Amino acid sequence: MSVNVKTIAEMKAQGESPEILFWVGCAGSFDDRAKKITKAFAQLLDKAEVKYAVLGTEESCTGDPAKRAGNEFLFQMQAFSNIQVLNMYDVKKIVTTCPHCFNTLKNEYPELGGKYEVLHHSQFLQQILEDGRLTIEGGSFKGKKITFHDPCYLGRGNGIYEAPRALIEKLDSEMVELKRSRANGLCCGAGGAQMFKEAEPGAKEINIERTEEALEVQPDIIAAACPFCNTMMTDGVKHFEKESKVKVYDLAELVAKAADLK
């Protein structure tokens, strides 16, 4: 299923306004693996007939990595630039597939003049499923065991635990929790700008520790809700040479498959 995504500039030029602005994020725009998540979510929005737009080339990094790495000046430069664009288009509601973008847009942009309703894609997908705008058949996951890794900036950072699990429950699969989950979850090792620096001295990488926990419950699928977590868990599965048996998918990809979207 192809997608025809409009930019908000194109939509405004036609005298229209989107219901939501889909904030794609750096990973979702440039990382080949994360692009698949972007496409899956866009397909779901199309299927649900949600009127949405993206910023396209007018979207820039939210500034999250810069801020976590300690460069507040660079963060504010990036943030002010984005806020200027968002406010110019009178954006009211933003949905993003990245918890890092979600946390920054929701909690750190308001004090700089960027006040929007911000949702993570798991929340928005749960809403449109409950509203009947999107329907799925979970049969393709029947007999599959799925475990969910809580992203730090979604779970412990913003208290969002139920929306991702509500989506997995609709897949007609067996949901199994990791021993460290929800408020007791363990970081994948990529947050706080750690994704972009060399590892510090230690006996084991965090993503290896986390993947070990995931493999202990013997899942068929590790569900992620963050492009950073997806990368780290995928690398962990490859480390243990389990990639032929255990797959790592974003929630949007799982829901898209259940909705019979290719």
VOBA-1610 file (N, C-alpha, C; in pm, whole numbers, padded with zeros to 5 digits, always signed):
BEGIN
Met+00085-00120+00000Met+00000+00000+00000Met+00088+00125+00000Ser+00076+00205-00103Ser+00156+00328-00111Ser+00092+00437-00025Val+00170+00538+00007Val+00118+00649+00086Val+00144+00779+00013Asn+00049+00868+00021Asn+00062+01000-00040Asn+00053+01102+00073Val+00169+01145+00118Val+00175+01232+00235Val+00188+01378+00193Lys+00100+01461+00242Lys+00106+01604+00214Lys+00189+01676+00319Thr+00257+01781+00275Thr+00320+01870+00373Thr+00214+01969+00421Ile+00237+02024+00539Ile+00141+02120+00592Ile+00139+02246+00505Ala+00251+02277+00440Ala+00255+02393+00350Ala+00161+02372+00232Glu+00163+02251+00175Glu+00073+02218+00065Glu-00073+02225+00109Met-00099+02171+00229Met-00236+02168+00278Met-00288+02310+00305Lys-00204+02392+00366Lys-00245+02530+00396Lys-00267+02610+00268Ala-00186+02580+00166Ala-00200+02650+00037Ala-00335+02620-00028Gln-00391+02504+00008Gln-00522+02466-00044Gln-00636+02509+00048Gly-00600+02586+00151Gly-00700+02637+00245Gly-00748+02534+00344Glu-00668+02429+00367Glu-00707+02322+00459Glu-00614+02319+00579Ser-00663+02255+00685Ser-00581+02235+00805Ser-00587+02088+00843Pro-00474+02028+00885Pro-00475+01887+00922Pro-00534+01865+01061Glu-00589+01747+01081Glu-00634+01709+01216Glu-00513+01694+01307Ile-00408+01632+01253Ile-00284+01617+01329Ile-00164+01650+01241Leu-00057+01695+01304Leu+00071+01705+01238Leu+00151+01581+01279Phe+00195+01502+01183Phe+00278+01386+01210Phe+00423+01433+01215Trp+00479+01433+01337Trp+00619+01471+01355Trp+00703+01345+01331Val+00777+01343+01221Val+00847+01221+01179Val+00973+01195+01262Gly+01048+01300+01290Gly+01170+01285+01368Gly+01289+01248+01282Cys+01410+01266+01337Cys+01533+01239+01261Cys+01545+01092+01224Ala+01522+01003+01320Ala+01535+00859+01293Ala+01432+00817+01188Gly+01309+00860+01207Gly+01203+00822+01114Gly+01220+00878+00975Ser+01302+00982+00962Ser+01328+01044+00832Ser+01449+00984+00761Phe+01553+00952+00838Phe+01681+00918+00776Phe+01731+00776+00801Asp+01692+00713+00910Asp+01737+00578+00940Asp+01655+00476+00860Asp+01721+00390+00786Asp+01649+00298+00697Asp+01552+00208+00772Arg+01590+00162+00891Arg+01499+00076+00969Arg+01380+00158+01019Ala+01405+00276+01070Ala+01297+00358+01125Ala+01203+00410+01017Lys+01252+00421+00893Lys+01164+00464+00783Lys+01047+00367+00766Lys+01070+00240+00795Lys+00964+00139+00784Lys+00854+00165+00888Ile+00895+00214+01004Ile+00798+00250+01109Ile+00716+00370+01063Thr+00785+00469+01006Thr+00719+00589+00953Thr+00614+00550+00849Lys+00652+00462+00758Lys+00561+00421+00652Lys+00441+00345+00709Ala+00467+00256+00805Ala+00357+00178+00865Ala+00256+00270+00932Phe+00307+00370+01006Phe+00216+00462+01074Phe+00137+00546+00974Ala+00205+00593+00868Ala+00137+00672+00765Ala+00028+00589+00697Gln+00054+00462+00672Gln-00046+00374+00612Gln-00168+00359+00703Leu-00143+00349+00833Leu-00254+00337+00928Leu-00337+00464+00932Leu-00270+00580+00925Leu-00342+00707+00922Leu-00428+00716+00796Asp-00372+00671+00683Asp-00449+00671+00558Asp-00571+00580+00569Lys-00548+00459+00622Lys-00658+00363+00632Lys-00770+00416+00722Ala-00730+00486+00828Ala-00830+00541+00921Ala-00889+00672+00872Glu-00842+00717+00755Glu-00889+00842+00694Glu-00866+00962+00786Val-00749+00962+00850Val-00710+01074+00933Val-00648+01181+00843Lys-00693+01303+00858Lys-00639+01413+00780Lys-00512+01463+00850Tyr-00398+01428+00790Tyr-00271+01462+00856Tyr-00173+01522+00755Ala-00070+01583+00810Ala+00036+01641+00726Ala+00168+01631+00800Val+00276+01650+00726Val+00410+01655+00786Val+00471+01791+00754Leu+00578+01825+00824Leu+00648+01950+00792Leu+00741+01933+00673Gly+00782+01809+00647Gly+00875+01786+00536Gly+01011+01848+00565Thr+01066+01919+00469Thr+01199+01977+00487Thr+01201+02092+00589Glu+01085+02134+00634Glu+01080+02240+00737Glu+01094+02182+00878Glu+01091+02048+00889Glu+01110+01986+01020Glu+01258+01971+01049Ser+01298+02005+01170Ser+01437+01990+01213Ser+01439+01910+01342Cys+01556+01867+01384Cys+01568+01793+01509Cys+01508+01873+01624Thr+01439+01806+01714Thr+01376+01875+01828Thr+01481+01936+01921Gly+01602+01882+01916Gly+01707+01929+02006Gly+01730+01837+02123Asp+01655+01727+02129Asp+01669+01634+02242Asp+01813+01585+02261Pro+01881+01533+02158Pro+02019+01484+02181Pro+02112+01594+02231Ala+02097+01714+02176Ala+02183+01825+02219Ala+02160+01856+02367Lys+02035+01860+02407Lys+02003+01894+02546Lys+02054+01785+02641Arg+02033+01657+02605Arg+02078+01549+02693Arg+02230+01544+02702Ala+02297+01588+02595Ala+02444+01588+02595Ala+02500+01711+02666Gly+02411+01803+02708Gly+02455+01918+02785Gly+02468+02048+02710Asn+02429+02048+02582Asn+02443+02171+02502Asn+02307+02243+02498Glu+02278+02314+02603Glu+02150+02384+02615Glu+02134+02493+02510Phe+02244+02557+02476Phe+02239+02664+02375Phe+02193+02609+02240Leu+02252+02497+02197Leu+02213+02435+02070Leu+02068+02387+02076Phe+02029+02329+02191Phe+01890+02285+02205Phe+01794+02400+02184Gln+01820+02513+02248Gln+01727+02626+02237Gln+01725+02683+02096Met+01838+02682+02028Met+01841+02726+01887Met+01749+02638+01802Gln+01763+02506+01820Gln+01682+02412+01742Gln+01534+02425+01780Ala+01507+02436+01908Ala+01370+02444+01955Ala+01300+02570+01905Phe+01366+02685+01917Phe+01305+02811+01872Phe+01276+02809+01722Ser+01366+02748+01646Ser+01345+02737+01502Ser+01220+02654+01472Asn+01206+02540+01539Asn+01089+02455+01519Asn+00960+02522+01565Ile+00967+02587+01679Ile+00848+02654+01734Ile+00799+02763+01640Gln+00893+02836+01582Gln+00857+02942+01487Gln+00779+02884+01368Val+00825+02769+01318Val+00758+02703+01205Val+00621+02650+01248Leu+00616+02581+01361Leu+00490+02523+01409Leu+00385+02631+01434Asn+00427+02740+01497Asn+00333+02848+01527Asn+00289+02921+01400Met+00378+02930+01302Met+00343+02993+01175Met+00228+02918+01107Tyr+00229+02786+01120Tyr+00123+02703+01060Tyr+00006+02679+01155Asp+00013+02742+01274Asp-00095+02731+01372Asp-00124+02585+01408Val-00018+02511+01430Val-00032+02369+01466Val-00090+02356+01606Lys-00188+02266+01620Lys-00253+02246+01749Lys-00222+02108+01809Lys-00216+02006+01721Lys-00204+01868+01770Lys-00093+01796+01693Ile+00001+01737+01767Ile+00116+01668+01709Ile+00116+01523+01754Val+00143+01432+01660Val+00161+01290+01693Val+00297+01248+01641Thr+00374+01176+01722Thr+00507+01132+01681Thr+00531+00987+01720Thr+00613+00918+01641Thr+00648+00778+01670Thr+00772+00768+01759Cys+00829+00880+01795Cys+00952+00881+01876Cys+00926+00938+02016Pro+00948+00860+02122Pro+00927+00911+02259Pro+01018+01027+02295His+01135+01035+02233His+01227+01146+02261His+01169+01276+02205Cys+01120+01272+02081Cys+01052+01388+02024Cys+00927+01421+02107Phe+00853+01317+02142Phe+00729+01334+02220Phe+00756+01408+02351Asn+00855+01361+02425Asn+00887+01420+02555Asn+00932+01565+02541Thr+01015+01592+02440Thr+01068+01727+02421Thr+00959+01824+02377Leu+00879+01783+02279Leu+00770+01868+02230Leu+00666+01894+02338Lys+00635+01790+02416Lys+00529+01799+02517Lys+00573+01874+02643Asn+00693+01847+02688Asn+00733+01898+02820Asn+00834+02012+02819Glu+00907+02029+02709Glu+01013+02130+02711Glu+00990+02247+02615Tyr+00905+02226+02516Tyr+00874+02336+02423Tyr+00780+02441+02484Pro+00685+02404+02573Pro+00592+02506+02623Pro+00658+02628+02685Glu+00765+02606+02763Glu+00829+02722+02829Glu+00904+02810+02731Leu+00921+02760+02606Leu+00987+02839+02503Leu+00886+02897+02404Gly+00756+02878+02435Gly+00651+02937+02350Gly+00585+02840+02255Gly+00616+02711+02269Gly+00555+02610+02181Gly+00457+02523+02258Lys+00329+02561+02257Lys+00229+02488+02336Lys+00134+02413+02243Tyr+00144+02278+02246Tyr+00064+02195+02157Tyr+00012+02074+02235Glu-00091+02013+02179Glu-00134+01882+02230Glu-00043+01780+02162Val+00031+01704+02240Val+00129+01610+02183Val+00095+01468+02227Leu+00087+01377+02131Leu+00057+01237+02159Leu+00164+01147+02100His+00192+01039+02170His+00276+00933+02113His+00187+00848+02022His+00246+00787+01920His+00162+00715+01824His+00085+00600+01886Ser+00137+00542+01996Ser+00062+00435+02063Ser-00069+00488+02120Gln-00064+00610+02174Gln-00186+00672+02227Gln-00286+00702+02116Phe-00235+00756+02006Phe-00325+00793+01896Phe-00385+00669+01830Leu-00306+00565+01812Leu-00358+00441+01754Leu-00465+00380+01845Gln-00440+00384+01975Gln-00540+00334+02069Gln-00671+00413+02057Gln-00659+00544+02043Gln-00778+00629+02030Gln-00859+00596+01905Ile-00791+00585+01789Ile-00867+00564+01666Ile-00921+00421+01658Leu-00859+00327+01728Leu-00914+00192+01735Leu-01040+00191+01822Glu-01033+00260+01935Glu-01149+00267+02025Glu-01265+00345+01962Asp-01232+00443+01879Asp-01335+00522+01812Asp-01394+00451+01690Gly-01334+00339+01653Gly-01384+00264+01537Gly-01337+00319+01404Arg-01244+00414+01406Arg-01193+00470+01280Arg-01096+00373+01213Leu-01039+00284+01293Leu-00947+00184+01243Leu-00987+00050+01303Thr-00993-00053+01220Thr-01023-00187+01268Thr-00911-00281+01227Ile-00881-00377+01313Ile-00774-00471+01282Ile-00819-00613+01313Glu-00757-00707+01245Glu-00776-00849+01271Glu-00644-00902+01325Gly-00648-00951+01448Gly-00523-00996+01511Gly-00481-01136+01474Gly-00552-01200+01385Gly-00528-01340+01354Gly-00388-01375+01310Ser-00320-01280+01245Ser-00186-01308+01195Ser-00085-01329+01308Phe-00123-01294+01430Phe-00034-01312+01544Phe-00082-01422+01638Lys-00180-01498+01596Lys-00234-01605+01680Lys-00124-01707+01710Gly-00109-01740+01838Gly-00006-01835+01877Gly+00132-01774+01896Lys+00146-01643+01869Lys+00274-01575+01885Lys+00286-01519+02027Lys+00407-01524+02080Lys+00435-01467+02211Lys+00506-01333+02191Ile+00446-01227+02242Ile+00502-01093+02226Ile+00536-01034+02362Thr+00655-00978+02374Thr+00692-00904+02495Thr+00715-00759+02456Phe+00694-00668+02552Phe+00706-00526+02523Phe+00814-00462+02608His+00904-00390+02542His+01009-00314+02611His+00963-00169+02627Asp+00950-00123+02751Asp+00904+00014+02779Asp+01014+00115+02749Pro+00992+00208+02654Pro+01090+00315+02632Pro+01094+00409+02753Cys+01213+00453+02791Cys+01226+00539+02910Cys+01141+00666+02902Tyr+01148+00733+02785Tyr+01081+00863+02775Tyr+00930+00850+02757Leu+00883+00729+02732Leu+00739+00706+02724Leu+00687+00660+02859Gly+00756+00560+02916Gly+00712+00500+03041Gly+00748+00583+03162Arg+00868+00565+03211Arg+00908+00635+03334Arg+00907+00785+03318Gly+00934+00834+03198Gly+00936+00979+03177Gly+00799+01043+03173Asn+00700+00971+03120Asn+00567+01032+03102Asn+00451+00944+03150Gly+00482+00830+03212Gly+00378+00746+03272Gly+00285+00678+03175Ile+00330+00659+03050Ile+00245+00595+02949Ile+00282+00447+02939Tyr+00203+00364+03003Tyr+00227+00220+03005Tyr+00113+00141+02940Glu-00008+00193+02949Glu-00124+00114+02908Glu-00150+00116+02758Ala-00128+00229+02692Ala-00159+00239+02549Ala-00084+00134+02465Pro+00047+00118+02484Pro+00117+00016+02405Pro+00063-00125+02431Arg+00034-00153+02556Arg-00015-00287+02591Arg-00156-00310+02539Ala-00237-00204+02535Ala-00373-00216+02481Ala-00367-00254+02333Leu-00267-00201+02260Leu-00252-00236+02119Leu-00211-00382+02103Ile-00118-00427+02186Ile-00071-00565+02176Ile-00184-00662+02210Glu-00268-00625+02307Glu-00379-00711+02346Glu-00479-00731+02231Lys-00485-00636+02140Lys-00578-00647+02026Lys-00524-00739+01916Leu-00401-00786+01933Leu-00338-00865+01827Leu-00365-01015+01838Asp-00443-01056+01936Asp-00479-01197+01951Asp-00353-01282+01972Ser-00258-01226+02046Ser-00132-01295+02075Ser-00120-01314+02225Glu-00014-01382+02266Glu+00013-01397+02409Glu+00110-01287+02450Met+00066-01201+02542Met+00150-01092+02591Met+00223-01138+02716Val+00354-01129+02716Val+00432-01170+02832Val+00521-01054+02875Glu+00518-01023+03005Glu+00594-00908+03056Glu+00739-00946+03087Leu+00829-00850+03067Leu+00968-00866+03109Leu+00974-00853+03261Lys+01077-00912+03322Lys+01084-00906+03468Lys+01103-00762+03517Arg+01170-00679+03436Arg+01178-00536+03467Arg+01096-00463+03362Ser+00977-00420+03403Ser+00888-00352+03309Ser+00814-00239+03379Arg+00737-00164+03299Arg+00662-00049+03351Arg+00757+00045+03427Ala+00720+00088+03548Ala+00800+00185+03621Ala+00935+00128+03664Asn+00949-00003+03657Asn+01075-00068+03693Asn+01153-00109+03568Gly+01117-00053+03451Gly+01180-00090+03325Gly+01328-00053+03320Leu+01400-00119+03230Leu+01542-00093+03212Leu+01566-00025+03078Cys+01650+00077+03078Cys+01684+00150+02956Cys+01748+00058+02852Cys+01725+00086+02725Cys+01787+00009+02617Cys+01933+00047+02599Gly+01971+00161+02655Gly+02111+00206+02645Gly+02135+00320+02548Ala+02029+00366+02480Ala+02049+00469+02376Ala+02008+00609+02419Gly+01926+00621+02522Gly+01874+00751+02563Gly+01982+00841+02621Gly+01947+00967+02641Gly+02042+01061+02698Gly+02161+01089+02609Ala+02139+01078+02476Ala+02243+01099+02375Ala+02349+00989+02377Gln+02325+00881+02453Gln+02422+00770+02457Gln+02433+00701+02321Met+02328+00713+02239Met+02327+00653+02106Met+02445+00703+02021Phe+02489+00825+02050Phe+02585+00891+01962Phe+02726+00901+02020Lys+02755+00825+02124Lys+02890+00830+02183Lys+02941+00689+02207Glu+03069+00679+02227Glu+03130+00549+02255Glu+03088+00500+02393Ala+03083+00369+02408Ala+03045+00311+02537Ala+03150+00342+02643Glu+03104+00355+02767Glu+03196+00377+02879Glu+03245+00242+02931Pro+03355+00242+03005Pro+03408+00114+03056Pro+03305+00038+03140Gly+03300-00092+03121Gly+03207-00174+03196Gly+03212-00318+03147Ala+03144-00406+03217Ala+03149-00548+03184Ala+03054-00585+03072Lys+02948-00504+03054Lys+02845-00542+02957Lys+02770-00420+02906Glu+02735-00421+02778Glu+02652-00313+02722Glu+02509-00325+02777Ile+02444-00210+02796Ile+02309-00212+02853Ile+02212-00286+02761Asn+02227-00266+02629Asn+02131-00332+02539Asn+02147-00484+02541Ile+02267-00532+02573Ile+02288-00677+02585Ile+02216-00729+02710Glu+02230-00655+02818Glu+02160-00690+02943Glu+02008-00693+02920Arg+01959-00592+02850Arg+01814-00583+02827Arg+01766-00693+02733Thr+01846-00722+02631Thr+01808-00828+02538Thr+01808-00964+02606Glu+01903-00985+02696Glu+01905-01110+02773Glu+01773-01130+02848Glu+01725-01021+02909Glu+01598-01028+02981Glu+01483-01062+02887Ala+01488-01001+02770Ala+01380-01027+02673Ala+01384-01172+02624Leu+01502-01223+02598Leu+01514-01360+02547Leu+01477-01464+02653Glu+01488-01426+02781Glu+01452-01517+02890Glu+01306-01560+02885Val+01218-01471+02836Val+01075-01505+02831Val+01038-01576+02702Gln+01139-01603+02619Gln+01124-01680+02495Gln+01014-01625+02403Pro+01026-01499+02365Pro+00924-01439+02278Pro+00948-01471+02131Asp+00843-01461+02052Asp+00858-01465+01907Asp+00888-01324+01856Ile+00832-01225+01928Ile+00845-01085+01887Ile+00876-00998+02009Ile+00974-00910+01994Ile+00996-00804+02093Ile+00935-00678+02035Ala+00834-00625+02102Ala+00766-00504+02055Ala+00835-00382+02114Ala+00862-00285+02029Ala+00923-00159+02072Ala+00830-00045+02034Ala+00854+00072+02093Ala+00771+00188+02061Ala+00858+00312+02047Cys+00984+00288+02005Cys+01082+00394+01993Cys+01187+00349+01893Pro+01224+00434+01797Pro+01325+00392+01699Pro+01462+00364+01761Phe+01496+00434+01870Phe+01622+00408+01939Phe+01619+00269+02003Cys+01511+00240+02075Cys+01495+00108+02139Cys+01497-00002+02033Asn+01434+00024+01920Asn+01428-00075+01812Asn+01570-00111+01766Thr+01652-00010+01746Thr+01790-00032+01704Thr+01868-00111+01808Met+01857-00071+01933Met+01935-00135+02040Met+01892-00279+02064Met+01762-00305+02061Met+01713-00441+02082Met+01744-00530+01961Thr+01737-00472+01842Thr+01774-00547+01721Thr+01922-00586+01726Asp+02007-00492+01766Asp+02150-00522+01778Asp+02174-00630+01884Gly+02095-00624+01991Gly+02108-00724+02098Gly+02071-00863+02050Val+01962-00870+01975Val+01918-01000+01920Val+02023-01056+01824Lys+02081-00968+01744Lys+02187-01011+01651Lys+02311-01058+01728His+02340-00992+01840His+02454-01031+01924His+02441-01176+01968Phe+02320-01216+02000Phe+02296-01354+02045Phe+02260-01449+01929Glu+02271-01396+01807Glu+02244-01474+01686Glu+02105-01538+01689Lys+02006-01459+01731Lys+01868-01508+01742Lys+01775-01441+01641Glu+01833-01365+01544Glu+01749-01285+01455Glu+01657-01368+01367Ser+01689-01496+01348Ser+01601-01581+01267Ser+01479-01629+01346Lys+01490-01624+01479Lys+01381-01673+01566Lys+01304-01561+01634Val+01372-01453+01667Val+01309-01344+01742Val+01314-01216+01658Lys+01197-01158+01633Lys+01188-01036+01552Lys+01161-00915+01642Val+01212-00801+01602Val+01187-00675+01674Val+01103-00586+01584Tyr+00985-00550+01631Tyr+00894-00465+01552Tyr+00843-00350+01636Asp+00817-00239+01570Asp+00749-00128+01635Asp+00599-00158+01643Leu+00532-00097+01738Leu+00387-00117+01753Leu+00312-00084+01625Ala+00355+00022+01555Ala+00286+00062+01431Ala+00297-00048+01327Glu+00412-00116+01322Glu+00430-00225+01225Glu+00340-00343+01259Leu+00326-00373+01388Leu+00241-00483+01430Leu+00094-00454+01397Val+00050-00332+01428Val-00088-00294+01400Val-00113-00291+01249Ala-00015-00242+01173Ala-00029-00238+01027Ala-00044-00378+00969Lys+00033-00472+01022Lys+00023-00610+00975Lys-00114-00668+01010Ala-00160-00638+01131Ala-00292-00686+01173Ala-00403-00623+01091Ala-00378-00502+01041Ala-00477-00433+00956Ala-00463-00472+00810Asp-00375-00570+00785Asp-00352-00624+00650Asp-00300-00518+00554Leu-00207-00437+00603Leu-00142-00337+00518Leu-00003-00387+00483Lys+00037-00368+00359Lys+00169-00417+00315Lys+00266-00300+00303
//
